């Protein structure tokens, strides 16, 4: 399981359910531009909220396990 870094009080009480695409790229070991292209092609599951592109933690974990 991917563990979020310790932060403010809210993060200690609630587990993060999404990562910014840049964070997911770092976890996957790929560049930012490559991550945006992969998300656009649907290779990285993502959710667009306004201008932000978020990757659900559960989907990223499945991708890392080779299940996605």
C-alpha positions in Angstrom: 0.0 0.0 0.0 1.2 3.5 -0.8 1.5 5.6 2.3 1.0 9.4 2.2 3.6 11.5 3.9 2.8 12.9 7.3 1.3 16.4 7.2 -1.2 18.5 9.0 -3.9 17.3 11.4 -6.4 16.4 8.7 -3.9 14.0 7.0 -3.3 12.2 10.3 -7.1 11.6 10.7 -8.0 10.9 7.1 -6.0 8.8 4.6 -5.5 10.5 1.2 -7.6 9.0 -1.5 -6.0 10.7 -4.5 -2.6 11.9 -5.7 -1.8 14.8 -8.0 -0.7 13.5 -11.4 2.8 14.8 -10.7 3.0 12.7 -7.5 1.7 9.6 -9.3 4.4 10.2 -12.0 7.1 10.2 -9.3 5.7 7.0 -7.7 5.7 5.4 -11.2 9.1 6.6 -12.0 8.1 8.5 -15.1 8.2 12.2 -16.1 5.5 14.7 -15.7 4.8 15.1 -19.5 4.7 11.3 -19.9 2.2 11.0 -17.1 -0.1 13.6 -18.6 0.1 11.8 -22.0 -0.6 8.4 -20.4 -3.6 9.9 -18.5 -4.9 11.4 -21.7 -4.7 8.0 -23.4 -6.4 6.3 -20.4 -3.3 4.3 -19.4 -3.2 6.1 -16.0 -6.7 6.3 -14.4 -7.4 9.9 -13.6 -10.1 12.3 -12.5 -10.1 15.9 -13.7 -11.4 18.4 -11.1 -11.3 21.9 -12.5 -7.7 22.2 -13.8 -6.3 19.6 -11.5 -5.7 16.0 -12.6 -6.0 13.5 -9.8 -5.2 9.8 -9.7 -7.2 7.7 -7.2 -5.0 5.9 -4.8 -6.8 2.5 -5.3 -6.4 2.8 -9.1 -2.7 3.6 -8.7 -2.2 0.6 -6.4 -3.9 -1.7 -8.9 -1.7 -0.3 -11.7 1.4 -1.0 -9.7 0.3 -4.5 -9.0 -0.3 -5.0 -12.7 -4.0 -5.4 -12.3 -5.1 -2.3 -14.3 
